[in-house]
Amino acid sequence: MSPNRPNIDDIDVAHLLSATEPLAGIPLPSEGPHVAERVRIPLETWQRLEAEAAARGVEPGVLIVQLVEAALSPELQRAIAQLAQRTPPAA
């Protein structure tokens, strides 16, 4: 090994790993597995999403998850089905 670089096998890092705190800004894992999916969102929609997320004090990705979960909730699906069964108002 070079005199300027220590041999990595000779370094005990256990005390470094056990003493560290989670990195700031890195979200902790939440319950259950997650899937990463890339989606293309129109710029105007993304800007509206960013503004709404900022107003709620969350990251845009968190808001996306919340919106998808809400859209797929049984309560919303029932409400949509009930609205679809109504006769539209006369013009």
N, C-alpha and C positions, 0 to 999 in steps of 0.2 A: 504494500500500500504506500502511497505517496506520503511523505512526512507532513504535508499540509492537510491531508484528508484522513480522518480516522477510519478504521475498518468497521463497517456497520455491524458486523457480527460480534464485535467487542463492546458495543454500546448497550447498556442496560436501559431500556426505555419504559420498563414497567412502572416506575415511579412517576414518569412524565404522563403516561396515559391515565393512571389512576387519579392524578391530581387535577386533571383538566376539567373545565366546565364546558357545557355544550357551546358551540360557536354561536355568537350573536347573529340573529337574522336567519338562521337555518331552522326551519320548522321541525318540530319533533314529530316522529311518526305517530299517526293516529290509529285508531282501531281498525283492524282488518286490512286486507290487501287493497291496493289501488292500482289503477291502470293509467298510464300516460298516453294521451291521444292528441295529436296535432290537428288543429282545425284552422281554417282560413276564415277570418272575420273581416268584413268590410271596415275600412279605417274609421268611418263615421260611427259605426256600431261600437268599435273598440274604444273610441274616445268617450262615448256615452257610458260604456261599461266602466272605464277607468274613473270617470267622474262619480258615478254611483258608488263604486267601491270606496273611493276616497271619502265620500260623504258618510258611508257606513263605518269607516275606519278599518277596512279589511283590504287585503290584496285582491287584484282582479281575479286571480285563479280561485280564491276562496269564494268570491261572489259567483263565479261560474258554477262551481259545485253546488252552492246553495240554490241557484236558479234551476239547475237541472233536477236536483232532488225535489224541489217544490213542484216543478212541472210534471214530474212522474208520480207525485203522491196520489194515493187513492182518493183523498178528499177533493183535490182539484179535478181528477178524472171524473168523479161523480158530478161535480158542479158543471163541468163541460157537457156531460151527457144530458143533464137536466136542461141546460140552456138549449142544447140542440133539439130537444123534444118540443120546445115551445114554438108556437106559431109566431113568425116575425110580425111586428106591428104593421098595420096598413099604411101605405105611403100617402 
